[in-house]
């Protein structure tokens, strides 16, 4: 039962983080190469991925694997 609630929380965190990141970029509060933006996308995609995988909803799993890879590449590029 606790695991089920944790997966729900991760899913809700995920969509919130991705939407906040998108909003902050659209409103020009953040730049697309800021660490905060990339971190929100990375962790948000991870939350959605975990929730979707547990629910056996595989289209969002694939989408969020790609989203995570893009965010990781951006972070690596930023940090190097």
VODRENTI-719033 format. One record per residue: residue number from 1; x, y, z of N, C-alpha, C, O, CB in turn; residue in three letters. Coordinates in steps of 0.1 Angstrom, whole numbers, plus 5000, padded with zeros to 4 digits. Atoms other than C-alpha are relative to their C-alpha. Glycine has a CB too. Layout:
<atoms>
(atom NUM, (X, Y, Z), (X, Y, Z), (X, Y, Z), (X, Y, Z), (X, Y, Z), ALA)
...
</atoms>
This chain:
<atoms>
(atom 1, (5008, 4988, 5000), (5000, 5000, 5000), (5009, 5013, 5000), (5006, 5022, 4993), (4991, 5000, 5012), UNK)
(atom 2, (4991, 4989, 5000), (5028, 5024, 5008), (5007, 5002, 4987), (5008, 5014, 4982), (5011, 4998, 5012), UNK)
(atom 3, (4994, 4999, 5014), (5045, 5016, 4975), (4991, 5007, 4990), (4995, 5015, 4982), (5005, 4986, 4996), UNK)
(atom 4, (5010, 4995, 5010), (5013, 5024, 4956), (4999, 5016, 5002), (4999, 5023, 4992), (4987, 4994, 5002), UNK)
(atom 5, (5001, 4985, 4997), (5011, 5059, 4973), (5013, 5007, 4995), (5013, 5018, 4990), (4998, 5003, 5015), UNK)
(atom 6, (4988, 4994, 5004), (5048, 5065, 4966), (5001, 5002, 4985), (5005, 5012, 4980), (5012, 4991, 5005), UNK)
(atom 7, (5000, 5000, 5015), (5044, 5057, 4929), (4991, 5011, 4995), (4994, 5018, 4986), (4996, 4987, 4994), UNK)
(atom 8, (5009, 4989, 5003), (5014, 5081, 4928), (5007, 5014, 5002), (5006, 5023, 4994), (4987, 4999, 5008), UNK)
(atom 9, (4994, 4988, 4997), (5034, 5108, 4945), (5011, 5003, 4989), (5013, 5015, 4985), (5007, 5000, 5014), UNK)
(atom 10, (4990, 4998, 5011), (5063, 5103, 4920), (4994, 5005, 4987), (5000, 5013, 4980), (5008, 4987, 4998), UNK)
(atom 11, (5007, 4996, 5012), (5039, 5106, 4891), (4996, 5014, 5000), (4997, 5022, 4991), (4988, 4990, 4997), UNK)
(atom 12, (5004, 4986, 4999), (5024, 5138, 4904), (5011, 5010, 5001), (5011, 5020, 4995), (4991, 5001, 5012), UNK)
(atom 13, (4988, 4992, 4999), (5058, 5152, 4912), (5005, 5002, 4985), (5009, 5013, 4981), (5011, 4994, 5009), UNK)
(atom 14, (4995, 5000, 5014), (5069, 5143, 4876), (4993, 5010, 4991), (4999, 5018, 4985), (4999, 4986, 4994), UNK)
(atom 15, (5008, 4991, 5009), (5041, 5161, 4858), (5001, 5015, 5005), (5002, 5024, 4997), (4985, 4996, 4999), UNK)
(atom 16, (4998, 4986, 4994), (5045, 5191, 4882), (5013, 5006, 4996), (5014, 5017, 4992), (4998, 5000, 5015), UNK)
(atom 17, (4987, 4995, 5003), (5082, 5194, 4876), (5002, 5003, 4986), (5007, 5014, 4982), (5011, 4989, 5004), UNK)
(atom 18, (4999, 4997, 5015), (5079, 5192, 4838), (4992, 5012, 4997), (4997, 5020, 4989), (4995, 4987, 4992), UNK)
(atom 19, (5008, 4988, 5003), (5051, 5217, 4837), (5006, 5013, 5006), (5006, 5023, 5000), (4986, 4998, 5006), UNK)
(atom 20, (4993, 4988, 4994), (5070, 5241, 4861), (5012, 5004, 4991), (5014, 5016, 4988), (5005, 4997, 5014), UNK)
(atom 21, (4989, 4997, 5009), (5101, 5238, 4839), (4996, 5007, 4987), (5001, 5017, 4983), (5008, 4987, 4997), UNK)
(atom 22, (5005, 4994, 5013), (5081, 5245, 4807), (4995, 5014, 5002), (4997, 5023, 4994), (4989, 4991, 4995), UNK)
(atom 23, (5006, 4987, 4997), (5063, 5274, 4823), (5011, 5010, 5002), (5011, 5022, 4997), (4991, 5000, 5013), UNK)
(atom 24, (4989, 4990, 4997), (5096, 5290, 4836), (5008, 5003, 4987), (5013, 5015, 4986), (5009, 4994, 5010), UNK)
(atom 25, (4994, 4997, 5013), (5111, 5287, 4801), (4991, 5009, 4992), (4996, 5019, 4986), (5003, 4987, 4992), UNK)
(atom 26, (5010, 4992, 5008), (5080, 5301, 4784), (4999, 5014, 5005), (4998, 5023, 4997), (4987, 4993, 5000), UNK)
(atom 27, (5001, 4987, 4994), (5078, 5330, 4808), (5014, 5007, 5001), (5015, 5018, 5006), (4994, 4999, 5014), UNK)
(atom 28, (4987, 4995, 5001), (5115, 5336, 4803), (5006, 5003, 5014), (5014, 5013, 5016), (5001, 5013, 4992), UNK)
(atom 29, (4994, 4999, 4987), (5123, 5332, 4840), (5013, 4992, 5000), (5023, 4996, 5007), (4990, 4994, 5011), UNK)
(atom 30, (4988, 5008, 5001), (5149, 5305, 4832), (5005, 4999, 4985), (4997, 5002, 4976), (4998, 4986, 5005), UNK)
(atom 31, (4994, 5003, 5014), (5172, 5298, 4802), (4999, 4985, 4998), (5000, 4977, 5008), (5014, 5006, 4999), UNK)
(atom 32, (5001, 5015, 5003), (5170, 5264, 4785), (5013, 4993, 5004), (5012, 4980, 5005), (4997, 4998, 4985), UNK)
(atom 33, (4987, 5007, 4996), (5206, 5257, 4795), (5003, 5002, 5015), (5014, 5000, 5019), (5011, 5005, 4991), UNK)
(atom 34, (4998, 4999, 4986), (5201, 5264, 4832), (4999, 4987, 5007), (4992, 4978, 5003), (4990, 5010, 5006), UNK)
(atom 35, (5000, 5012, 4993), (5208, 5237, 4857), (4986, 4997, 5006), (4982, 4985, 5007), (5011, 5000, 5011), UNK)
(atom 36, (5013, 5002, 4994), (5174, 5242, 4874), (4990, 4994, 4989), (4983, 4985, 4992), (4994, 5013, 5005), UNK)
(atom 37, (5009, 5005, 5011), (5155, 5237, 4841), (5003, 4985, 4996), (4994, 4977, 4996), (5002, 5009, 4987), UNK)
(atom 38, (4996, 5013, 5003), (5175, 5206, 4832), (4997, 4990, 5011), (4993, 4979, 5009), (5015, 4999, 4996), UNK)
(atom 39, (5003, 5009, 4989), (5171, 5191, 4867), (4986, 4998, 5001), (4982, 4986, 5004), (5006, 5007, 5013), UNK)
(atom 40, (5014, 5002, 5000), (5134, 5197, 4867), (4995, 4990, 4990), (4987, 4982, 4992), (4992, 5013, 4999), UNK)
(atom 41, (5004, 5010, 5010), (5131, 5179, 4834), (5005, 4986, 5003), (4997, 4977, 5000), (5006, 5005, 4986), UNK)
(atom 42, (4995, 5013, 4997), (5153, 5151, 4844), (4992, 4993, 5011), (4988, 4981, 5010), (5015, 5001, 5005), UNK)
(atom 43, (5007, 5007, 4989), (5136, 5144, 4878), (4985, 4999, 4997), (4979, 4989, 5001), (5002, 5008, 5012), UNK)
(atom 44, (5015, 5001, 5003), (5101, 5151, 4864), (4998, 4988, 4991), (4989, 4980, 4993), (4996, 5013, 4993), UNK)
(atom 45, (5001, 5011, 5009), (5107, 5126, 4836), (5002, 4987, 5007), (4995, 4977, 5004), (5010, 5001, 4988), UNK)
(atom 46, (4998, 5012, 4993), (5120, 5101, 4860), (4987, 4996, 5009), (4984, 4984, 5009), (5012, 5001, 5010), UNK)
(atom 47, (5012, 5003, 4993), (5089, 5104, 4882), (4989, 4995, 4991), (4982, 4985, 4995), (4995, 5013, 5007), UNK)
(atom 48, (5010, 5005, 5010), (5066, 5100, 4852), (5003, 4986, 4995), (4994, 4977, 4994), (4998, 5010, 4988), UNK)
(atom 49, (4996, 5013, 5004), (5086, 5071, 4840), (4997, 4989, 5010), (4992, 4978, 5006), (5016, 5000, 4997), UNK)
(atom 50, (5002, 5010, 4989), (5085, 5052, 4873), (4985, 4997, 5001), (4981, 4985, 5002), (5005, 5004, 5013), UNK)
(atom 51, (5015, 5002, 4999), (5047, 5057, 4876), (4994, 4993, 4988), (4986, 4984, 4990), (4993, 5014, 5002), UNK)
(atom 52, (5006, 5006, 5012), (5040, 5048, 4840), (5005, 4985, 4999), (4997, 4976, 4995), (5005, 5007, 4988), UNK)
(atom 53, (4995, 5014, 5001), (5062, 5016, 4842), (4992, 4991, 5010), (4988, 4980, 5006), (5015, 5000, 5004), UNK)
(atom 54, (5008, 5008, 4990), (5044, 5004, 4874), (4986, 4998, 4995), (4980, 4987, 4997), (4999, 5008, 5013), UNK)
(atom 55, (5014, 5002, 5006), (5010, 5010, 4856), (5000, 4993, 4987), (4989, 4991, 4982), (4994, 5014, 4998), UNK)
(atom 56, (4999, 5007, 5012), (5023, 4992, 4826), (4995, 5008, 4988), (4989, 5003, 4979), (4993, 4986, 5000), UNK)
(atom 57, (5004, 4991, 5010), (5017, 5022, 4804), (5013, 5004, 4993), (5019, 5014, 4997), (4992, 5013, 5006), UNK)
(atom 58, (4987, 5000, 5005), (5046, 5019, 4781), (5004, 5012, 4990), (5015, 5015, 4988), (5003, 4988, 4993), UNK)
(atom 59, (4997, 4989, 5009), (5042, 5048, 4757), (5007, 5012, 5008), (5017, 5017, 5004), (4988, 5006, 4993), UNK)
(atom 60, (4993, 4990, 4992), (5051, 5074, 4785), (5013, 4995, 5005), (5022, 5004, 5007), (4991, 5004, 5011), UNK)
(atom 61, (4987, 5005, 4996), (5079, 5051, 4796), (5010, 5003, 4989), (5021, 5009, 4992), (5000, 4985, 5002), UNK)
(atom 62, (4990, 4997, 5011), (5096, 5054, 4761), (5002, 5015, 4999), (5014, 5019, 4998), (4994, 4994, 4987), UNK)
(atom 63, (4999, 4986, 5001), (5089, 5091, 4759), (5009, 5006, 5011), (5018, 5014, 5008), (4986, 5007, 5001), UNK)
(atom 64, (4992, 4994, 4989), (5104, 5098, 4793), (5014, 4994, 5001), (5023, 5001, 5007), (4993, 4997, 5013), UNK)
(atom 65, (4986, 5005, 5002), (5135, 5076, 4787), (5007, 5010, 4991), (5018, 5014, 4994), (5000, 4985, 4995), UNK)
(atom 66, (4994, 4990, 5009), (5142, 5099, 4758), (5001, 5013, 5006), (5012, 5020, 5005), (4991, 5001, 4987), UNK)
(atom 67, (4999, 4987, 4993), (5134, 5130, 4779), (5011, 5000, 5010), (5018, 5010, 5011), (4986, 5002, 5007), UNK)
(atom 68, (4989, 5001, 4991), (5158, 5118, 4805), (5014, 5001, 4993), (5023, 5008, 4998), (4999, 4987, 5009), UNK)
(atom 69, (4987, 5000, 5007), (5186, 5112, 4780), (5003, 5014, 4995), (5014, 5018, 4996), (4999, 4990, 4987), UNK)
(atom 70, (4998, 4986, 5005), (5181, 5147, 4765), (5004, 5009, 5012), (5014, 5017, 5011), (4987, 5005, 4994), UNK)
(atom 71, (4996, 4992, 4988), (5182, 5162, 4800), (5014, 4997, 5005), (5022, 5006, 5009), (4990, 4998, 5011), UNK)
(atom 72, (4986, 5004, 4996), (5213, 5142, 4809), (5011, 5006, 4991), (5021, 5011, 4995), (5001, 4985, 5001), UNK)
(atom 73, (4990, 4994, 5010), (5231, 5153, 4777), (5001, 5015, 5002), (5013, 5020, 5002), (4995, 4997, 4986), UNK)
(atom 74, (4999, 4986, 4997), (5222, 5189, 4785), (5008, 5003, 5012), (5016, 5012, 5013), (4986, 5006, 5001), UNK)
(atom 75, (4993, 4998, 4988), (5235, 5186, 4820), (5015, 4997, 4998), (5024, 5005, 5003), (4994, 4991, 5011), UNK)
(atom 76, (4986, 5004, 5002), (5267, 5169, 4809), (5007, 5012, 4992), (5018, 5016, 4995), (5001, 4987, 4992), UNK)
(atom 77, (4994, 4989, 5008), (5273, 5196, 4783), (5002, 5013, 5008), (5012, 5020, 5006), (4990, 5003, 4988), UNK)
(atom 78, (4999, 4989, 4992), (5266, 5223, 4808), (5011, 4999, 5010), (5018, 5009, 5013), (4987, 5002, 5008), UNK)
(atom 79, (4990, 5001, 4990), (5289, 5209, 4834), (5015, 4998, 4995), (5024, 4999, 5003), (4996, 4988, 5009), UNK)
(atom 80, (4986, 5002, 5005), (5319, 5202, 4811), (5005, 5012, 4993), (5016, 5012, 4988), (5000, 4989, 4990), UNK)
</atoms>
